[in-house]
Amino acid sequence: MSKIQRVIVLVLDGVGAGEAPDAAAYGDLGSNSLSNTDRVVGGLDLPHMGKLGLGYITPMQGVPPDPHPDGAYGRMAPRSAGKDTISGHWEMMGVILAKPFPTYPHGFPPEVIAEFEARIGRGVLGNYPASGTEIIKVLGMEHLRTGKPIVYTSADSVFQIAANDAVIPLDQLYWMCLQAREMLTGAHAVGRVIARPFVGDSPDTFKRTENRRDYPLQPPVKTILQKAVEAGLEVCAVGKIDDIMAHTGITRSKHTLNNAGSLQGTFEFLEEDFKGVIFTNLIEFDMIYGHRNDPHGYAAALKRVDDAVPHILERLRPGDLAMFVADHGVDPTTPGTDHTRECSPLLVFGPPVQPGVDLGLRKTFSDVGATIAQAFKLEPPELGASFLDEVLRS
């Protein structure tokens, strides 16, 4: 009989633990977000995750294997096609994709842009991969002059629309995003359409606002989170989980914009008394440091999360099973700035966990969902093997 009352899944977004078995097909041989960062910065300082068993997952001079780890440890290989944020999170929750979401390294094809322009009744600017902060500096003044929205993409499967609030009010920008979401289906079914509003009247004053809004695809089948909600469990989302999961299978959400906010939101949910799941995304490794090839910033962000581990541990209750995982890699030491096809670290800890268990290399991220399903007696995912029996104290 399961002892578990809550499962806490903490996603280190973009923190890979070594090349996946099929990394060559993605051009990512040699990628290892953790080990390579450790090497470049002269050793990571992660004593608390090290005590949980992180040093057993991938070689790191700064995080040697602890002789008496407090947690269980292993790695998980990705099964879904692609190396996207959404596909990684969906796979954890039991949805495995046979085809990757489309990406557009050369911009969207003319027929896509033509249809979008016809729907919104005006032309667009941009249509190329870019940093959101940089593209508004480059095209912002032309946008103010012409009233044309700025369309751009990235290494992710996204269709982003930037507009100044003084030129295109929020309600119109959101309507444009709905038009894009409606038309981007089939071969062009991007993972997310994103509204990127900004303010200011010159390149020096342009600044993105907090009124971003995401329009994700809906998961094609029921996730473990949806099954949990249907079973009467609480599912508490923190960070951008609500957007990633298309606002489905969630009972409550704390939508936060950085790791500090997401950790605080997790602490607050841990203080409450309920049965169910806390699903937290820690975005900064991907969003700020990985895509900018900044291993020192990446290492510092890992240190800040590691510093929070004692605060997580002190809030865990007897029936709490917690784990650190990742959705993909973004090795900040590689020449490119794209996501990297890597295995996810797997650190499992909490009062019910038998310390020192080696969980090996799991075949899919969906083992997380399978474990949640077993803990709460839910219908298991189509693929995935629970590790619950392996980690529980006898």
C-alpha positions in Angstrom: 0.0 0.0 0.0 1.4 3.4 -1.0 2.5 5.7 1.7 2.5 8.7 -0.6 0.3 11.7 0.1 2.1 14.2 -2.2 4.5 14.0 -5.1 6.7 17.1 -5.8 8.3 17.3 -9.2 10.9 20.0 -9.6 12.0 20.6 -13.2 15.5 22.0 -13.6 14.6 23.4 -17.1 17.5 22.7 -19.4 19.7 20.9 -17.0 20.8 17.8 -18.9 22.9 15.0 -17.5 24.7 13.7 -20.6 23.9 12.9 -24.2 20.8 10.8 -24.9 21.3 7.5 -26.7 20.1 9.1 -29.9 22.0 12.4 -29.5 23.9 11.9 -32.7 20.7 12.2 -34.7 20.3 15.7 -33.2 23.9 16.8 -33.6 24.4 16.8 -29.9 27.1 14.2 -29.3 29.2 15.3 -26.3 26.6 17.5 -24.7 26.4 17.3 -21.0 25.0 20.4 -19.3 26.1 19.4 -15.8 29.5 17.9 -16.4 30.6 20.4 -19.1 29.5 23.3 -17.0 31.3 21.8 -14.0 34.5 21.5 -16.1 34.4 25.0 -17.5 33.7 26.8 -14.2 36.3 24.7 -12.3 33.8 22.7 -10.3 30.1 23.2 -9.3 29.3 24.0 -5.7 26.1 21.9 -5.0 26.6 20.3 -1.6 22.9 19.7 -0.9 22.0 18.1 -4.2 25.3 16.3 -3.9 24.1 14.8 -0.6 21.0 13.6 -2.3 23.1 11.7 -4.8 23.8 14.0 -7.7 27.4 13.0 -7.9 26.4 9.5 -9.0 24.5 10.7 -12.0 27.2 12.2 -14.1 30.9 12.9 -13.4 31.6 16.3 -11.8 34.8 17.3 -10.0 32.9 19.7 -7.8 30.2 17.2 -6.9 31.8 13.8 -6.1 29.7 10.8 -5.2 28.6 11.1 -1.6 29.5 7.9 0.3 26.2 7.9 2.1 23.6 9.7 -0.2 20.2 10.6 1.3 18.3 10.1 -1.9 17.8 7.7 -4.8 19.5 8.6 -8.1 19.5 7.8 -11.8 19.0 9.2 -15.3 16.1 9.2 -17.7 16.4 9.0 -21.5 14.0 11.0 -23.6 11.5 9.0 -25.7 9.6 11.7 -27.5 10.9 13.1 -30.8 12.5 16.5 -30.5 14.1 18.4 -27.6 11.4 20.9 -26.7 10.2 22.2 -23.4 6.6 21.2 -24.0 7.5 17.7 -25.3 9.8 17.1 -22.3 7.2 18.1 -19.7 4.4 16.2 -21.5 6.5 13.1 -21.6 7.0 13.3 -17.9 3.3 13.3 -17.5 2.7 10.3 -19.9 2.3 11.9 -23.3 5.0 10.7 -25.8 5.2 12.4 -29.2 6.2 10.5 -32.3 7.0 13.7 -34.3 8.8 16.8 -33.0 7.1 20.1 -32.9 8.1 22.2 -36.0 10.9 24.8 -35.7 11.8 27.5 -38.1 15.5 28.4 -38.2 14.9 30.5 -41.4 11.6 32.0 -40.4 8.1 31.0 -41.2 7.3 30.1 -44.9 5.6 32.8 -47.0 2.2 31.0 -47.0 2.1 31.0 -43.2 2.9 34.7 -43.0 0.5 35.5 -45.8 -2.4 33.8 -44.1 -1.6 35.5 -40.8 -1.5 38.9 -42.4 -4.8 38.3 -44.1 -6.4 37.2 -40.8 -5.2 40.3 -38.9 -5.6 42.8 -41.8 -2.1 44.2 -41.8 1.5 43.3 -42.6 4.2 42.1 -40.2 7.8 42.8 -39.5 10.6 40.4 -38.7 9.9 36.8 -39.4 13.2 35.3 -38.3 14.7 33.7 -35.2 15.8 36.3 -32.6 16.2 37.3 -29.0 13.0 39.0 -28.0 14.8 41.9 -26.3 17.1 42.4 -29.4 14.4 42.3 -32.1 12.4 45.1 -30.5 15.5 47.2 -30.4 16.0 46.6 -34.1 12.4 46.8 -35.3 10.7 48.7 -32.6 10.8 52.1 -34.2 9.5 50.8 -37.6 6.7 49.1 -35.6 5.8 52.4 -34.0 5.8 54.1 -37.4 3.9 51.4 -39.4 1.7 49.7 -36.8 2.9 46.3 -38.0 3.4 43.6 -35.3 6.8 42.0 -35.0 6.7 38.2 -35.7 9.7 36.1 -34.7 10.6 32.6 -33.5 13.5 30.9 -31.7 15.2 27.5 -31.3 12.0 26.4 -29.7 8.7 25.7 -31.5 7.2 29.1 -31.1 5.4 31.8 -33.0 6.0 35.0 -31.1 4.2 38.3 -31.7 5.7 41.5 -30.2 3.8 44.8 -30.1 4.0 48.1 -28.3 1.0 48.7 -26.0 0.6 52.2 -27.5 0.4 50.9 -31.0 -1.5 47.6 -30.6 -3.5 47.4 -27.3 -3.3 44.1 -25.3 -6.7 42.9 -26.3 -5.8 43.3 -30.0 -2.4 41.6 -29.4 -4.1 38.7 -27.7 -6.7 38.4 -30.5 -3.8 38.3 -33.0 -2.3 35.4 -31.0 -5.7 33.6 -31.1 -5.7 34.0 -34.9 -2.2 32.5 -35.1 -3.1 29.6 -32.8 -6.2 28.8 -34.8 -4.2 28.7 -38.1 -1.1 26.9 -36.9 -2.2 23.3 -37.2 -1.1 20.2 -39.1 2.5 20.6 -40.4 2.8 24.0 -38.7 1.4 23.1 -35.3 3.9 25.0 -33.2 4.1 24.2 -29.5 3.3 27.7 -28.5 2.0 31.0 -29.8 3.3 33.8 -27.4 2.2 37.4 -27.0 5.2 39.6 -26.2 3.9 43.1 -25.3 6.4 45.9 -24.7 6.4 49.6 -23.8 8.7 52.6 -24.5 9.2 55.1 -27.4 12.9 54.5 -28.4 15.3 51.6 -28.6 16.9 52.7 -25.3 13.5 52.7 -23.5 11.8 49.7 -25.0 11.0 47.1 -22.3 8.9 44.0 -22.4 6.1 43.9 -19.9 4.8 41.1 -17.6 1.6 40.8 -19.8 3.1 37.9 -21.8 0.5 35.3 -22.6 1.1 31.8 -24.0 -1.2 29.9 -26.3 0.0 26.3 -26.2 -1.2 23.2 -28.0 -3.5 20.9 -26.1 -2.0 17.5 -25.2 -3.3 14.9 -27.6 -4.2 12.4 -24.8 -4.9 12.7 -21.1 -1.9 13.5 -19.0 -1.3 12.0 -15.6 -2.2 15.4 -14.2 -5.6 15.3 -15.8 -6.2 11.8 -14.4 -5.2 13.1 -11.0 -7.7 15.9 -11.1 -10.4 13.6 -12.2 -9.6 11.4 -9.2 -10.2 14.3 -6.9 -6.5 15.1 -6.2 -5.0 18.6 -6.0 -2.5 19.5 -8.8 -0.6 22.6 -8.0 1.4 24.2 -10.8 4.3 26.6 -10.2 6.3 28.7 -12.7 5.2 28.3 -16.4 3.7 24.8 -15.9 0.2 26.1 -16.5 1.2 27.4 -20.0 3.2 24.2 -20.8 0.3 21.9 -19.9 -2.2 24.1 -21.7 -3.9 25.0 -18.4 -5.3 21.4 -18.2 -5.0 19.0 -15.3 -4.3 21.8 -12.8 -6.4 22.8 -9.8 -4.3 25.7 -8.6 -1.4 27.7 -10.1 1.2 30.2 -9.1 2.5 31.6 -12.4 6.0 32.9 -11.6 8.6 34.4 -13.9 11.9 33.3 -12.3 13.5 30.7 -10.1 13.2 32.7 -6.9 9.5 33.1 -7.5 9.0 29.5 -8.4 10.9 28.3 -5.3 8.8 30.6 -3.1 5.6 29.3 -4.7 6.7 25.8 -4.1 7.4 26.6 -0.4 4.0 28.1 -0.1 2.3 25.0 -1.5 4.4 22.7 0.7 3.1 24.6 3.8 -0.5 23.5 2.9 -2.2 20.2 3.8 -3.5 18.4 0.7 -3.1 15.2 -1.3 -1.8 15.4 -4.8 1.0 16.8 -6.9 3.1 19.9 -7.0 4.7 20.4 -10.4 7.3 23.2 -10.5 9.3 24.6 -13.4 12.6 26.4 -12.7 13.2 28.3 -15.9 16.4 30.3 -15.6 18.9 27.6 -16.7 17.2 27.5 -20.1 15.8 31.0 -20.6 18.6 33.1 -19.3 21.9 31.2 -19.2 21.8 28.2 -21.5 20.6 30.0 -24.6 23.2 32.7 -24.0 26.1 30.3 -23.6 26.8 31.6 -20.0 28.2 28.6 -18.0 29.1 30.8 -15.0 25.6 32.2 -14.8 24.3 28.7 -15.2 26.5 27.4 -12.4 25.4 30.3 -10.1 21.7 29.5 -10.9 22.3 25.9 -9.9 23.9 27.1 -6.7 20.9 29.2 -5.8 18.6 26.2 -6.3 20.9 24.0 -4.3 20.8 26.6 -1.5 17.0 26.2 -1.5 17.2 22.4 -0.9 17.3 22.6 2.9 14.2 24.8 2.8 12.4 22.2 0.7 13.5 19.4 3.0 12.3 21.1 6.1 8.8 21.5 4.6 8.4 17.8 3.5 5.9 15.7 5.4 6.1 12.0 6.1 4.2 11.1 2.9 6.0 13.5 0.6 8.0 12.1 -2.4 10.1 14.7 -4.1 12.3 14.6 -7.2 14.5 16.8 -9.3 14.3 16.2 -13.0 14.8 18.0 -16.3 12.9 18.4 -19.6 16.0 18.6 -21.9 19.5 20.0 -21.9 20.8 23.4 -22.9 24.5 22.8 -22.5 25.9 26.4 -22.1 29.4 25.3 -23.2 28.5 24.2 -26.8 29.0 26.5 -29.8 25.2 26.6 -30.5 22.5 28.1 -28.3 19.8 25.5 -29.1 18.5 22.9 -26.6 20.6 19.7 -26.4 19.3 16.1 -26.7 20.3 14.9 -23.2 19.2 12.5 -20.5 17.4 14.0 -17.5 18.9 13.8 -14.0 16.7 11.9 -11.6 17.1 12.6 -7.9 14.3 11.2 -5.6 14.2 12.2 -2.0 11.9 12.7 1.0 10.9 10.8 4.2 9.6 7.7 2.5 12.7 7.2 0.3 15.2 4.5 0.8 18.6 6.2 0.6 21.3 5.2 -1.8 19.1 3.4 -4.4 20.6 3.4 -7.9 17.7 3.8 -10.4 20.0 3.3 -13.4 19.1 4.7 -16.8 15.4 4.8 -17.3 14.0 4.4 -20.8 11.6 7.4 -20.8 10.8 10.5 -18.8 7.3 9.0 -18.6 8.6 6.9 -15.6 7.8 10.0 -13.6 4.1 9.9 -14.6 4.0 6.1 -14.1 5.3 6.6 -10.5 2.7 9.3 -9.8 0.1 6.9 -11.2 1.1 4.1 -9.0 1.3 6.3 -5.9 -2.3 7.5 -6.3 -3.7 4.4 -8.0 -4.4 6.2 -11.3 -4.5 4.6 -14.8 -0.8 4.4 -15.8 0.6 6.0 -19.0 0.9 3.9 -22.1 4.6 3.9 -21.7 6.7 4.2 -18.6 7.8 2.1 -15.6 7.1 3.2 -12.1 10.1 3.4 -9.8 8.0 3.7 -6.7 8.6 0.2 -5.3 12.3 0.7 -5.9 12.6 3.8 -3.8 10.1 3.3 -0.9 11.4 2.2 2.4 10.3 -1.3 3.3 
